[in-house]
Amino acid sequence: MGAEEISEAVVNVLRDIPAEVTIVAAVKSRTVAEVAAAIRAGIKVIGHNYVQEAERMLNTFGKQVQWHFIGHLQANKTKRAAVLFDMIETIDSVHVAGALNRGCIAMRKIMPVLVEVNSGREPSKSGVLPEELDNLVRELSGLSYIHLQGLMTMGPRFGDPEDARPYFHTTKEAFDRLAKTSIPGVEMRILSMGMSNSYKVAIEEGANLIRIGSKIFGEHERPSC
Ligand SMILES: *Cc1c(COP(=O)(O)O)cnc(C)c1O
């Protein structure tokens, strides 16, 4: 889409959501010009699925915006991710978290993370299964350079947004339950749920971070997820 349409789309979504909800612009395979237009229109957080592509973009835009990793993190990319990102939204195993922790120790950087929950139990999706969530949270609590700040979930991407509501709802319940436990180093303050077609339902169910791609930048020519 052109810069003007992108700008209009950002302004429309910002107008549509409560002030305490933050938009993460999901920018996978978008151009620098498209991302620049979104930032000019008021986007403050960029979400990227790929470490290397993100690095190129970070070199262009720098720290005028925050950078969230929203893709599937591989253990061999955690060192670079530790350098580049302000938050990792997709922790789903102690193996990857441990590698990330070592990368963060090396650079003395405390990394805020979210645990990704596979709330729909979709075999094709990443994320920890709901019944494994508490165990993972306890294990993360032992990693001193990882600071757990909340949960993220995808839910179904297409179809009726109402279909996603039960998944958002159960993720919020887990979020509230974990907020009440007193596991050291665990804080529940960020709930990342909702995409272009489902962000309104997600906000109704308690999301305070929404990840928006196609609503800002248009549909991909070929779906990449
Ligand atoms: C692409 C992507 C989004 C945005 O999806 P849209 O439907 O285009 O808004 C959100 N979250 C993740 C993890 C993504 O990969």
The ligand as a MOL file (V3000), in Angstrom:
LIG
                    3D

  0  0  0     0  0            999 V3000
M  V30 BEGIN CTAB
M  V30 COUNTS 15 15 0 0 0
M  V30 BEGIN ATOM
M  V30 1 C 1.8880 -11.6410 10.7510 0
M  V30 2 C 1.6290 -11.7070 12.1960 0
M  V30 3 C 0.6590 -10.9090 12.8080 0
M  V30 4 C -0.2240 -9.9620 12.0380 0
M  V30 5 O -1.2270 -10.6500 11.3460 0
M  V30 6 P -2.3110 -9.8490 10.4940 0
M  V30 7 O -3.4520 -10.7910 10.3780 0
M  V30 8 O -1.6600 -9.5360 9.1830 0
M  V30 9 O -2.6580 -8.6270 11.2540 0
M  V30 10 C 0.5110 -11.0200 14.1790 0
M  V30 11 N 1.2560 -11.8550 14.9240 0
M  V30 12 C 2.1850 -12.6380 14.3660 0
M  V30 13 C 2.9710 -13.5460 15.2350 0
M  V30 14 C 2.4080 -12.5970 12.9820 0
M  V30 15 O 3.3290 -13.4000 12.4510 0
M  V30 END ATOM
M  V30 BEGIN BOND
M  V30 1 1 1 2
M  V30 2 1 2 3
M  V30 3 2 2 14
M  V30 4 1 3 4
M  V30 5 2 3 10
M  V30 6 1 4 5
M  V30 7 1 5 6
M  V30 8 2 6 7
M  V30 9 1 6 8
M  V30 10 1 6 9
M  V30 11 1 10 11
M  V30 12 2 11 12
M  V30 13 1 12 13
M  V30 14 1 12 14
M  V30 15 1 14 15
M  V30 END BOND
M  V30 END CTAB
M  END
